[in-house]
Amino acid sequence: MDNSRIHTSEQIEKDLMPRAFGLYGKLWVVFLLIVGGLGLYYYIQQLRNGLVITGLRDYTTWGIYIANFVFFVAISLVGSLMSAVLKL
């Protein structure tokens, strides 16, 4: 029996516990919070003022907006499905 593959519960717990962020991790979190905040701000502006602020005043551009939404929903679904299949 190969003893190198046997781990103690302390080793497993240490491997699974989250590690502290370094400087780059903290900067990445700040950047993502800024991008998320800007996205939320502009989404609220879109809800207040309508799609006129996006320049979508024609049926063609409405179709592009809806097609992009459906595309990204489908991509996220496929990503979740692939991740679930690969874990089996």
N, C-alpha and C positions, 0 to 999 in steps of 0.2 A: 504494500500500500504506500502511495506517495504522500508523505507527511507535509510536503511543501504546499499542498493545496488546502490543508486544514487550517482554518482561521478561528481564533478565539472570538468570543462575543465582543471583547473590548476592541479588537482589531476591526471587526465588522462595523461597530458603532463609530469608531474613529474614521473609517473610510466613508461612511454615509453622512456624517455630520457636515453641515456647510462650512466652508472655509471663509475667513474674513477677506473682504475685498482689499486689494492693493490700491495704489493711486489711480492706475488706469481703470480699474473696476468702478471706483467712485466717480471718476470723470465720465465714464460711459453711462452710469445711472443718472447723473446730472443732465447729460445730453439727452437721454431718452425722456426724462421728465420735462425738459424744455420742449422737445418735439411733441410730446403728448399734450402738454399745456397749450401749445399753439394750435394743435389739431382740435382740441376741445373748444378753444376760443373761436376758431373759424367755423366750427360746426354750429355753435350757438348763434353766430352771425348769420349763418345760412338758414337756421330755423326762424330767426327774427325777420330777415329780409327776403327770404325765398331764394329760389335758384337764380334770380337775376344777378346776384353777385358772382356767380360762377360763369356767367355769360351764356347759359343754356336757355336760349329763347326760341329755338327752332326745334322741330320734331326730330331732325337728324341728330342734333347734339343730345337730345333727351335719350335717344336710342343708344348712343355711345355711353352715356352715363349709366344707364341700366345694364348694358352689356358688360361694362367693367365691373359693376357690382356683382352680377351673376358669376362672372369669371373668377373673381377673387373668393367668392363663397365656395365655388366648386374646387378651387385650388386648395383651400383650407380643408375641405372635406376629404379630398384625395390625400393630403398630407396626414390627416388624422387616421385615415384608413390604412395607409402604408405603414405608419408607425405602429398601429395595432397589429398588423399582419407580421411585421418584422420582429415583434416581441414574442411571438409564439414559438 
